[in-house]
Amino acid sequence: MAKAVTVKVKLVSSADTGFYYVTKKNSRTMTDKLVKKKYDPVAKKHVEFRESRIK
């Protein structure tokens, strides 16, 4: 079988609160690490979320 094009990634808060989002990304077109600015409800503000591996 062929390798899946989309993979699940974990977006971890850069505020070190332990909060994270799970999203999908296309591994063929987006080869670099995903960085998004999203809301962290623990820190109660918008912070950068960086991609890490799902275990």
PDB file of N, H, CA, C and O in Angstrom:
ATOM      1  N   MET A   1       0.828  -1.186   0.000  1.00  0.00           N
ATOM      2  CA  MET A   1       0.000   0.000   0.000  1.00  0.00           C
ATOM      3  C   MET A   1       0.873   1.252   0.000  1.00  0.00           C
ATOM      4  O   MET A   1       2.036   1.223   0.402  1.00  0.00           O
ATOM      5  N   ALA A   2       0.291   2.325  -0.453  1.00  0.00           N
ATOM      6  H   ALA A   2      -0.654   2.349  -0.780  1.00  0.00           H
ATOM      7  CA  ALA A   2       1.014   3.590  -0.521  1.00  0.00           C
ATOM      8  C   ALA A   2       1.025   4.287   0.831  1.00  0.00           C
ATOM      9  O   ALA A   2       0.155   4.068   1.674  1.00  0.00           O
ATOM     10  N   LYS A   3       2.025   5.127   1.013  1.00  0.00           N
ATOM     11  H   LYS A   3       2.731   5.305   0.328  1.00  0.00           H
ATOM     12  CA  LYS A   3       2.143   5.911   2.243  1.00  0.00           C
ATOM     13  C   LYS A   3       1.078   7.004   2.251  1.00  0.00           C
ATOM     14  O   LYS A   3       0.787   7.591   1.209  1.00  0.00           O
ATOM     15  N   ALA A   4       0.503   7.277   3.400  1.00  0.00           N
ATOM     16  H   ALA A   4       0.740   6.799   4.247  1.00  0.00           H
ATOM     17  CA  ALA A   4      -0.532   8.300   3.515  1.00  0.00           C
ATOM     18  C   ALA A   4       0.045   9.685   3.249  1.00  0.00           C
ATOM     19  O   ALA A   4       1.154   9.995   3.684  1.00  0.00           O
ATOM     20  N   VAL A   5      -0.706  10.512   2.537  1.00  0.00           N
ATOM     21  H   VAL A   5      -1.607  10.260   2.184  1.00  0.00           H
ATOM     22  CA  VAL A   5      -0.250  11.857   2.221  1.00  0.00           C
ATOM     23  C   VAL A   5      -0.424  12.772   3.429  1.00  0.00           C
ATOM     24  O   VAL A   5       0.458  13.574   3.735  1.00  0.00           O
ATOM     25  N   THR A   6      -1.557  12.654   4.113  1.00  0.00           N
ATOM     26  H   THR A   6      -2.274  12.002   3.864  1.00  0.00           H
ATOM     27  CA  THR A   6      -1.786  13.496   5.286  1.00  0.00           C
ATOM     28  C   THR A   6      -1.391  12.738   6.545  1.00  0.00           C
ATOM     29  O   THR A   6      -1.655  11.544   6.687  1.00  0.00           O
ATOM     30  N   VAL A   7      -0.757  13.461   7.447  1.00  0.00           N
ATOM     31  H   VAL A   7      -0.543  14.431   7.332  1.00  0.00           H
ATOM     32  CA  VAL A   7      -0.349  12.893   8.721  1.00  0.00           C
ATOM     33  C   VAL A   7      -0.878  13.780   9.841  1.00  0.00           C
ATOM     34  O   VAL A   7      -1.015  14.991   9.672  1.00  0.00           O
ATOM     35  N   LYS A   8      -1.173  13.173  10.981  1.00  0.00           N
ATOM     36  H   LYS A   8      -1.062  12.188  11.119  1.00  0.00           H
ATOM     37  CA  LYS A   8      -1.601  13.939  12.139  1.00  0.00           C
ATOM     38  C   LYS A   8      -0.373  14.496  12.844  1.00  0.00           C
ATOM     39  O   LYS A   8       0.623  13.794  13.018  1.00  0.00           O
ATOM     40  N   VAL A   9      -0.449  15.764  13.250  1.00  0.00           N
ATOM     41  H   VAL A   9      -1.258  16.334  13.109  1.00  0.00           H
ATOM     42  CA  VAL A   9       0.629  16.394  13.996  1.00  0.00           C
ATOM     43  C   VAL A   9       0.058  17.029  15.251  1.00  0.00           C
ATOM     44  O   VAL A   9      -1.120  17.382  15.308  1.00  0.00           O
ATOM     45  N   LYS A  10       0.896  17.165  16.234  1.00  0.00           N
ATOM     46  H   LYS A  10       1.853  16.879  16.187  1.00  0.00           H
ATOM     47  CA  LYS A  10       0.517  17.769  17.505  1.00  0.00           C
ATOM     48  C   LYS A  10       1.130  19.162  17.558  1.00  0.00           C
ATOM     49  O   LYS A  10       2.338  19.314  17.376  1.00  0.00           O
ATOM     50  N   LEU A  11       0.312  20.177  17.805  1.00  0.00           N
ATOM     51  H   LEU A  11      -0.669  20.053  17.953  1.00  0.00           H
ATOM     52  CA  LEU A  11       0.791  21.548  17.935  1.00  0.00           C
ATOM     53  C   LEU A  11       0.859  21.881  19.417  1.00  0.00           C
ATOM     54  O   LEU A  11      -0.171  21.994  20.082  1.00  0.00           O
ATOM     55  N   VAL A  12       2.085  22.038  19.938  1.00  0.00           N
ATOM     56  H   VAL A  12       2.922  21.946  19.397  1.00  0.00           H
ATOM     57  CA  VAL A  12       2.300  22.267  21.363  1.00  0.00           C
ATOM     58  C   VAL A  12       2.510  23.747  21.615  1.00  0.00           C
ATOM     59  O   VAL A  12       3.197  24.424  20.850  1.00  0.00           O
ATOM     60  N   SER A  13       1.914  24.250  22.696  1.00  0.00           N
ATOM     61  H   SER A  13       1.356  23.700  23.318  1.00  0.00           H
ATOM     62  CA  SER A  13       1.995  25.659  23.045  1.00  0.00           C
ATOM     63  C   SER A  13       3.423  26.056  23.404  1.00  0.00           C
ATOM     64  O   SER A  13       4.121  25.322  24.104  1.00  0.00           O
ATOM     65  N   SER A  14       3.853  27.220  22.922  1.00  0.00           N
ATOM     66  H   SER A  14       3.286  27.816  22.354  1.00  0.00           H
ATOM     67  CA  SER A  14       5.181  27.720  23.261  1.00  0.00           C
ATOM     68  C   SER A  14       5.192  28.390  24.629  1.00  0.00           C
ATOM     69  O   SER A  14       6.256  28.773  25.117  1.00  0.00           O
ATOM     70  N   ALA A  15       4.013  28.539  25.263  1.00  0.00           N
ATOM     71  H   ALA A  15       3.149  28.228  24.866  1.00  0.00           H
ATOM     72  CA  ALA A  15       3.930  29.134  26.598  1.00  0.00           C
ATOM     73  C   ALA A  15       4.190  28.088  27.689  1.00  0.00           C
ATOM     74  O   ALA A  15       4.122  28.409  28.876  1.00  0.00           O
ATOM     75  N   ASP A  16       4.488  26.842  27.301  1.00  0.00           N
ATOM     76  H   ASP A  16       4.544  26.581  26.338  1.00  0.00           H
ATOM     77  CA  ASP A  16       4.787  25.738  28.221  1.00  0.00           C
ATOM     78  C   ASP A  16       3.665  25.484  29.239  1.00  0.00           C
ATOM     79  O   ASP A  16       3.922  25.243  30.418  1.00  0.00           O
ATOM     80  N   THR A  17       2.418  25.545  28.756  1.00  0.00           N
ATOM     81  H   THR A  17       2.209  25.741  27.798  1.00  0.00           H
ATOM     82  CA  THR A  17       1.279  25.253  29.620  1.00  0.00           C
ATOM     83  C   THR A  17       0.861  23.800  29.525  1.00  0.00           C
ATOM     84  O   THR A  17       0.089  23.322  30.357  1.00  0.00           O
ATOM     85  N   GLY A  18       1.357  23.092  28.525  1.00  0.00           N
ATOM     86  H   GLY A  18       1.984  23.481  27.850  1.00  0.00           H
ATOM     87  CA  GLY A  18       0.974  21.698  28.335  1.00  0.00           C
ATOM     88  C   GLY A  18      -0.230  21.540  27.429  1.00  0.00           C
ATOM     89  O   GLY A  18      -0.632  20.415  27.132  1.00  0.00           O
ATOM     90  N   PHE A  19      -0.815  22.641  26.983  1.00  0.00           N
ATOM     91  H   PHE A  19      -0.488  23.555  27.224  1.00  0.00           H
ATOM     92  CA  PHE A  19      -1.975  22.595  26.092  1.00  0.00           C
ATOM     93  C   PHE A  19      -1.502  22.339  24.668  1.00  0.00           C
ATOM     94  O   PHE A  19      -0.450  22.830  24.257  1.00  0.00           O
ATOM     95  N   TYR A  20      -2.293  21.560  23.908  1.00  0.00           N
ATOM     96  H   TYR A  20      -3.147  21.162  24.241  1.00  0.00           H
ATOM     97  CA  TYR A  20      -1.927  21.274  22.525  1.00  0.00           C
ATOM     98  C   TYR A  20      -3.166  21.086  21.671  1.00  0.00           C
ATOM     99  O   TYR A  20      -4.248  20.778  22.170  1.00  0.00           O
ATOM    100  N   TYR A  21      -2.985  21.278  20.367  1.00  0.00           N
ATOM    101  H   TYR A  21      -2.106  21.529  19.961  1.00  0.00           H
ATOM    102  CA  TYR A  21      -4.001  21.000  19.361  1.00  0.00           C
ATOM    103  C   TYR A  21      -3.502  19.836  18.522  1.00  0.00           C
ATOM    104  O   TYR A  21      -2.294  19.637  18.393  1.00  0.00           O
ATOM    105  N   VAL A  22      -4.423  19.060  17.947  1.00  0.00           N
ATOM    106  H   VAL A  22      -5.404  19.221  18.052  1.00  0.00           H
ATOM    107  CA  VAL A  22      -4.072  18.006  16.995  1.00  0.00           C
ATOM    108  C   VAL A  22      -4.682  18.397  15.660  1.00  0.00           C
ATOM    109  O   VAL A  22      -5.868  18.715  15.582  1.00  0.00           O
ATOM    110  N   THR A  23      -3.862  18.374  14.601  1.00  0.00           N
ATOM    111  H   THR A  23      -2.898  18.116  14.665  1.00  0.00           H
ATOM    112  CA  THR A  23      -4.326  18.753  13.273  1.00  0.00           C
ATOM    113  C   THR A  23      -3.671  17.858  12.242  1.00  0.00           C
ATOM    114  O   THR A  23      -2.795  17.058  12.571  1.00  0.00           O
ATOM    115  N   LYS A  24      -4.091  17.993  11.005  1.00  0.00           N
ATOM    116  H   LYS A  24      -4.802  18.643  10.738  1.00  0.00           H
ATOM    117  CA  LYS A  24      -3.508  17.232   9.903  1.00  0.00           C
ATOM    118  C   LYS A  24      -2.707  18.152   9.004  1.00  0.00           C
ATOM    119  O   LYS A  24      -3.009  19.340   8.890  1.00  0.00           O
ATOM    120  N   LYS A  25      -1.670  17.595   8.357  1.00  0.00           N
ATOM    121  H   LYS A  25      -1.424  16.630   8.450  1.00  0.00           H
ATOM    122  CA  LYS A  25      -0.939  18.363   7.368  1.00  0.00           C
ATOM    123  C   LYS A  25      -0.526  17.444   6.224  1.00  0.00           C
ATOM    124  O   LYS A  25      -0.342  16.240   6.404  1.00  0.00           O
ATOM    125  N   ASN A  26      -0.387  18.034   5.063  1.00  0.00           N
ATOM    126  H   ASN A  26      -0.536  19.011   4.917  1.00  0.00           H
ATOM    127  CA  ASN A  26       0.039  17.299   3.881  1.00  0.00           C
ATOM    128  C   ASN A  26       1.560  17.179   3.936  1.00  0.00           C
ATOM    129  O   ASN A  26       2.265  18.184   3.854  1.00  0.00           O
ATOM    130  N   SER A  27       2.064  15.961   4.075  1.00  0.00           N
ATOM    131  H   SER A  27       1.490  15.144   4.142  1.00  0.00           H
ATOM    132  CA  SER A  27       3.494  15.759   4.250  1.00  0.00           C
ATOM    133  C   SER A  27       4.287  15.978   2.973  1.00  0.00           C
ATOM    134  O   SER A  27       5.501  16.174   3.038  1.00  0.00           O
ATOM    135  N   ARG A  28       3.646  15.951   1.823  1.00  0.00           N
ATOM    136  H   ARG A  28       2.660  15.791   1.769  1.00  0.00           H
ATOM    137  CA  ARG A  28       4.365  16.156   0.565  1.00  0.00           C
ATOM    138  C   ARG A  28       4.586  17.637   0.256  1.00  0.00           C
ATOM    139  O   ARG A  28       5.652  18.023  -0.222  1.00  0.00           O
ATOM    140  N   THR A  29       3.576  18.463   0.532  1.00  0.00           N
ATOM    141  H   THR A  29       2.710  18.149   0.920  1.00  0.00           H
ATOM    142  CA  THR A  29       3.695  19.883   0.180  1.00  0.00           C
ATOM    143  C   THR A  29       4.257  20.724   1.321  1.00  0.00           C
ATOM    144  O   THR A  29       4.887  21.752   1.072  1.00  0.00           O
ATOM    145  N   MET A  30       4.043  20.310   2.557  1.00  0.00           N
ATOM    146  H   MET A  30       3.532  19.475   2.760  1.00  0.00           H
ATOM    147  CA  MET A  30       4.534  21.065   3.715  1.00  0.00           C
ATOM    148  C   MET A  30       5.610  20.241   4.406  1.00  0.00           C
ATOM    149  O   MET A  30       5.320  19.490   5.337  1.00  0.00           O
ATOM    150  N   THR A  31       6.847  20.381   3.952  1.00  0.00           N
ATOM    151  H   THR A  31       7.083  20.992   3.196  1.00  0.00           H
ATOM    152  CA  THR A  31       7.926  19.564   4.492  1.00  0.00           C
ATOM    153  C   THR A  31       8.551  20.167   5.738  1.00  0.00           C
ATOM    154  O   THR A  31       9.191  19.453   6.509  1.00  0.00           O
ATOM    155  N   ASP A  32       8.380  21.474   5.955  1.00  0.00           N
ATOM    156  H   ASP A  32       7.860  22.054   5.328  1.00  0.00           H
ATOM    157  CA  ASP A  32       8.957  22.103   7.138  1.00  0.00           C
ATOM    158  C   ASP A  32       8.003  21.972   8.323  1.00  0.00           C
ATOM    159  O   ASP A  32       6.853  21.562   8.164  1.00  0.00           O
ATOM    160  N   LYS A  33       8.492  22.324   9.509  1.00  0.00           N
ATOM    161  H   LYS A  33       9.426  22.657   9.638  1.00  0.00           H
ATOM    162  CA  LYS A  33       7.690  22.237  10.730  1.00  0.00           C
ATOM    163  C   LYS A  33       6.580  23.277  10.705  1.00  0.00           C
ATOM    164  O   LYS A  33       6.788  24.407  10.264  1.00  0.00           O
ATOM    165  N   LEU A  34       5.410  22.894  11.174  1.00  0.00           N
ATOM    166  H   LEU A  34       5.241  21.976  11.531  1.00  0.00           H
ATOM    167  CA  LEU A  34       4.247  23.757  11.176  1.00  0.00           C
ATOM    168  C   LEU A  34       4.279  24.665  12.407  1.00  0.00           C
ATOM    169  O   LEU A  34       4.491  24.196  13.525  1.00  0.00           O
ATOM    170  N   VAL A  35       4.067  25.984  12.194  1.00  0.00           N
ATOM    171  H   VAL A  35       3.895  26.366  11.285  1.00  0.00           H
ATOM    172  CA  VAL A  35       3.997  26.955  13.279  1.00  0.00           C
ATOM    173  C   VAL A  35       2.773  27.808  13.051  1.00  0.00           C
ATOM    174  O   VAL A  35       2.627  28.422  11.994  1.00  0.00           O
ATOM    175  N   LYS A  36       1.878  27.853  14.046  1.00  0.00           N
ATOM    176  H   LYS A  36       1.996  27.354  14.905  1.00  0.00           H
ATOM    177  CA  LYS A  36       0.657  28.646  13.934  1.00  0.00           C
ATOM    178  C   LYS A  36       0.458  29.438  15.204  1.00  0.00           C
ATOM    179  O   LYS A  36       0.879  29.022  16.283  1.00  0.00           O
ATOM    180  N   LYS A  37      -0.185  30.581  15.071  1.00  0.00           N
ATOM    181  H   LYS A  37      -0.528  30.919  14.194  1.00  0.00           H
ATOM    182  CA  LYS A  37      -0.529  31.386  16.229  1.00  0.00           C
ATOM    183  C   LYS A  37      -1.991  31.117  16.548  1.00  0.00           C
ATOM    184  O   LYS A  37      -2.883  31.444  15.765  1.00  0.00           O
ATOM    185  N   LYS A  38      -2.227  30.509  17.726  1.00  0.00           N
ATOM    186  H   LYS A  38      -1.502  30.243  18.362  1.00  0.00           H
ATOM    187  CA  LYS A  38      -3.575  30.116  18.121  1.00  0.00           C
ATOM    188  C   LYS A  38      -3.800  30.477  19.586  1.00  0.00           C
ATOM    189  O   LYS A  38      -2.876  30.885  20.290  1.00  0.00           O
ATOM    190  N   TYR A  39      -5.045  30.319  20.029  1.00  0.00           N
ATOM    191  H   TYR A  39      -5.796  29.988  19.457  1.00  0.00           H
ATOM    192  CA  TYR A  39      -5.420  30.681  21.392  1.00  0.00           C
ATOM    193  C   TYR A  39      -5.077  29.560  22.370  1.00  0.00           C
ATOM    194  O   TYR A  39      -5.401  28.396  22.134  1.00  0.00           O
ATOM    195  N   ASP A  40      -4.426  29.920  23.452  1.00  0.00           N
ATOM    196  H   ASP A  40      -4.163  30.865  23.643  1.00  0.00           H
ATOM    197  CA  ASP A  40      -4.128  28.989  24.535  1.00  0.00           C
ATOM    198  C   ASP A  40      -5.037  29.330  25.715  1.00  0.00           C
ATOM    199  O   ASP A  40      -4.838  30.357  26.365  1.00  0.00           O
ATOM    200  N   PRO A  41      -6.034  28.484  26.004  1.00  0.00           N
ATOM    201  CA  PRO A  41      -6.974  28.806  27.088  1.00  0.00           C
ATOM    202  C   PRO A  41      -6.344  28.760  28.477  1.00  0.00           C
ATOM    203  O   PRO A  41      -6.864  29.391  29.397  1.00  0.00           O
ATOM    204  N   VAL A  42      -5.250  28.040  28.656  1.00  0.00           N
ATOM    205  H   VAL A  42      -4.827  27.528  27.908  1.00  0.00           H
ATOM    206  CA  VAL A  42      -4.586  27.995  29.953  1.00  0.00           C
ATOM    207  C   VAL A  42      -3.870  29.314  30.218  1.00  0.00           C
ATOM    208  O   VAL A  42      -3.950  29.857  31.320  1.00  0.00           O
ATOM    209  N   ALA A  43      -3.166  29.835  29.200  1.00  0.00           N
ATOM    210  H   ALA A  43      -3.101  29.394  28.305  1.00  0.00           H
ATOM    211  CA  ALA A  43      -2.469  31.114  29.325  1.00  0.00           C
ATOM    212  C   ALA A  43      -3.414  32.298  29.099  1.00  0.00           C
ATOM    213  O   ALA A  43      -3.090  33.438  29.431  1.00  0.00           O
ATOM    214  N   LYS A  44      -4.580  32.009  28.533  1.00  0.00           N
ATOM    215  H   LYS A  44      -4.844  31.082  28.263  1.00  0.00           H
ATOM    216  CA  LYS A  44      -5.606  33.015  28.231  1.00  0.00           C
ATOM    217  C   LYS A  44      -5.109  34.106  27.281  1.00  0.00           C
ATOM    218  O   LYS A  44      -5.399  35.288  27.466  1.00  0.00           O
ATOM    219  N   LYS A  45      -4.347  33.684  26.252  1.00  0.00           N
ATOM    220  H   LYS A  45      -4.111  32.724  26.102  1.00  0.00           H
ATOM    221  CA  LYS A  45      -3.893  34.613  25.212  1.00  0.00           C
ATOM    222  C   LYS A  45      -3.453  33.821  23.986  1.00  0.00           C
ATOM    223  O   LYS A  45      -3.331  32.597  24.034  1.00  0.00           O
ATOM    224  N   HIS A  46      -3.218  34.531  22.893  1.00  0.00           N
ATOM    225  H   HIS A  46      -3.316  35.525  22.854  1.00  0.00           H
ATOM    226  CA  HIS A  46      -2.737  33.905  21.668  1.00  0.00           C
ATOM    227  C   HIS A  46      -1.227  33.733  21.749  1.00  0.00           C
ATOM    228  O   HIS A  46      -0.501  34.678  22.061  1.00  0.00           O
ATOM    229  N   VAL A  47      -0.760  32.525  21.468  1.00  0.00           N
ATOM    230  H   VAL A  47      -1.349  31.758  21.214  1.00  0.00           H
ATOM    231  CA  VAL A  47       0.665  32.215  21.479  1.00  0.00           C
ATOM    232  C   VAL A  47       0.995  31.360  20.261  1.00  0.00           C
ATOM    233  O   VAL A  47       0.097  30.869  19.576  1.00  0.00           O
ATOM    234  N   GLU A  48       2.278  31.187  20.000  1.00  0.00           N
ATOM    235  H   GLU A  48       3.006  31.586  20.556  1.00  0.00           H
ATOM    236  CA  GLU A  48       2.718  30.330  18.895  1.00  0.00           C
ATOM    237  C   GLU A  48       2.626  28.871  19.316  1.00  0.00           C
ATOM    238  O   GLU A  48       2.997  28.502  20.430  1.00  0.00           O
ATOM    239  N   PHE A  49       2.131  28.060  18.411  1.00  0.00           N
ATOM    240  H   PHE A  49       1.830  28.359  17.505  1.00  0.00           H
ATOM    241  CA  PHE A  49       2.084  26.624  18.601  1.00  0.00           C
ATOM    242  C   PHE A  49       3.011  25.996  17.581  1.00  0.00           C
ATOM    243  O   PHE A  49       2.919  26.299  16.391  1.00  0.00           O
ATOM    244  N   ARG A  50       3.907  25.122  18.029  1.00  0.00           N
ATOM    245  H   ARG A  50       3.981  24.875  18.995  1.00  0.00           H
ATOM    246  CA  ARG A  50       4.886  24.478  17.155  1.00  0.00           C
ATOM    247  C   ARG A  50       4.602  22.988  17.040  1.00  0.00           C
ATOM    248  O   ARG A  50       4.105  22.353  17.971  1.00  0.00           O
ATOM    249  N   GLU A  51       4.927  22.457  15.891  1.00  0.00           N
ATOM    250  H   GLU A  51       5.331  22.973  15.135  1.00  0.00           H
ATOM    251  CA  GLU A  51       4.664  21.049  15.598  1.00  0.00           C
ATOM    252  C   GLU A  51       5.596  20.137  16.391  1.00  0.00           C
ATOM    253  O   GLU A  51       6.791  20.404  16.520  1.00  0.00           O
ATOM    254  N   SER A  52       5.022  19.055  16.918  1.00  0.00           N
ATOM    255  H   SER A  52       4.052  18.838  16.813  1.00  0.00           H
ATOM    256  CA  SER A  52       5.816  17.986  17.516  1.00  0.00           C
ATOM    257  C   SER A  52       5.187  16.660  17.108  1.00  0.00           C
ATOM    258  O   SER A  52       4.124  16.637  16.488  1.00  0.00           O
ATOM    259  N   ARG A  53       5.830  15.578  17.450  1.00  0.00           N
ATOM    260  H   ARG A  53       6.694  15.597  17.954  1.00  0.00           H
ATOM    261  CA  ARG A  53       5.344  14.263  17.049  1.00  0.00           C
ATOM    262  C   ARG A  53       4.235  13.774  17.967  1.00  0.00           C
ATOM    263  O   ARG A  53       4.222  14.076  19.160  1.00  0.00           O
ATOM    264  N   ILE A  54       3.311  13.019  17.402  1.00  0.00           N
ATOM    265  H   ILE A  54       3.322  12.774  16.432  1.00  0.00           H
ATOM    266  CA  ILE A  54       2.284  12.340  18.195  1.00  0.00           C
ATOM    267  C   ILE A  54       2.849  11.002  18.610  1.00  0.00           C
ATOM    268  O   ILE A  54       3.379  10.265  17.779  1.00  0.00           O
ATOM    269  N   LYS A  55       2.742  10.681  19.875  1.00  0.00           N
ATOM    270  H   LYS A  55       2.311  11.280  20.550  1.00  0.00           H
ATOM    271  CA  LYS A  55       3.291   9.414  20.358  1.00  0.00           C
ATOM    272  C   LYS A  55       2.250   8.330  20.373  1.00  0.00           C
ATOM    273  O   LYS A  55       2.544   7.197  20.753  1.00  0.00           O
TER     274      LYS A  55
END
